[in-house]
């Protein structure tokens, strides 16, 4: 009978080991030289927190929380533009200037109210000094106080109107020095890209109409649909990543939120990912493959996937015992994930499992079994 490199096959009954198909456990005994020649390596398995990755196709969309509509609250005519479609802007950059008759009238009312308040306040202070010297009556002083308060109210109202139109405190401080009134410059509320600018120079823009749209694309959204059976594994804040369908670069992020309504036809729910848009490579409408790291479940024993071999309708592994003994074990395992499978039975924490070379051991064991039958 022809012998192979694994020449010594010994059958030994070992207390506590799982038997295969009613037979005693099988041990393969190898010398150190045979182990090295077969390229056998092992790893000690331990209990670990088990999590898995959920994959699904997704579609890139703008970050809805980072979109700014640039509108005017006063009627005006487009006088000048400073950016165009696709321009990158920083917070506070000038976008467009409007000329507005209504704004000019509001500015004039503010300047008039400011002058009246200063005059009324000076009169109040003058009469307060005279009343203190008992030169004028208290009644006359009270009238001056009332006039000053009324003038201040008118000033505050006209100032509020200008703030509502989009002017800021710095602009109001320089209002007296302006040569042209009724001009309103709209500025970027945050850094981003101009993605819409549907207007022309000289065009009349009614209050409330959008002139531009600025979007911060540093973080974008990816919308994916997840089957109902897998939703329980996903939590907001869990790690996620996407891969372009025609690229190799992976972009990381997190689960932002989960929609609370299932699609009745597909039995899926929308999950929104927030992804860091590195190098501005992701744009709305793109299709991507997404991966979501599901919430960790209870700790389990994890076996490297390549350690598990199939023998008939059973799955088996080899456990290294003493120097050259390799014990065959029947195992029950779950679904493979990222190179590992959770073990339900057949091994225990601390077992030294063969990772590389288990197929060779099994093959040689089967050949030796056929040879023994001959």
ABEGO torsion letter per residue (X at the ends): XBBBABABBBBBBBBGBBBBGGBBBBBBBBBAAAAAAAGBBBBBBBBBBBBBBBBBBBBBBBBAAABBBBBBABBBBBABBABBBGBBBBBGBBABBBBBAAAAAAAAAAAAAAAAAAAAAAAAAAAAAAAAAGABBAAAAAAAAAAAAAAAAAAAAAAAAAAAAGBBAAAAAAAAABABBGBBBBBBABBEBBABBBBBBGBBBBBGBBABBBBBAABBBBBBBBBAAAAAABBBGBBBBBBBAABABBBBBBBABBBABBBAAAGBBBBBBBBBBBGGABBBGBBBBBBBBBBBBBBBBBBBAAABBBBEABBBBBBBBBAABBBBBBBBBBBBBGGBBBBABGBBBGBBBBABGAAAAAAAAAAAAAAAAX
